[in-house]
């Protein structure tokens, strides 16, 4: 009888495993955003120091993220902005050629498009190394050369979210419109957010400042910095944000080292 039960359980497991593998990965950032406040016991052992990630501003809207597990990720990757070794993962958006490449280096093992095919939205929900990567799609304006039709391409841009070392890192991509409640719900909690501040090619400074304030990330990393005076952006997001201007192009940070007051970090070493 015991053998019969064991065999039945093994057979059930064989059918169940593929089904589980097809389930979407679980987002810790969504789980933490929706969870009730945690109560910390009065007596507890000091946890080990949180692992650090490295962030490098390569230029335009390309940031490199180096994870504790040795994974290197590049955002809005076109190949024009390269720092150090080739990335293992690249994300892309289709706004124009400074945000993607249709012919990336073949040695890059993971190329993630922020747009879908045949009018369908891109769906990214991948565990790669020590990082879980997912996306939230938004619409994007048409540019010269696009097929004629509506002014906006539905789901043509992706906000990519990288979950690693207990951190939730968001890259807003080539954002062209305000986010509604459903977008914010899908994004969840962000500790670090990369925000376009050009005020023209993406969206207005008023619009992006409102999004930045609502996301309430501990660290804000501006991108698309070629057109907008930083002072104007800082005035719009308000006095609740500190400013930390650095001569370097890279920094390291952990969950434990997040600033207590929301901070805009400017990396001027590009």
Buried (B, 14 or more C-beta within 10 A) or exposed (E): EEEEEEEEEEEEEEEEEEEEEEEEEEBBBBEBBEEEEEEEEEEEEEEEEBBBBBBBBBBBBBBBBBBBEEBBBBBBBBBEBBBEEBBBBBBBBBBEEBBBBEEBEEEBEBBBBBBBEEEEBBEBEBEBBBBBBBBBBBBBBBEEEEEEEEEBBEBBBBBBBBBBBBBBBBBBBBBBBBBEEEBBEBBBBBBBBBBBBBBEBBBEBEBBBBBBBEBEBBBBBBBBBEEBEBEEBBEBBEEEBBBEEEEEBBBEBBBEEBEEEBBBBBBEEE
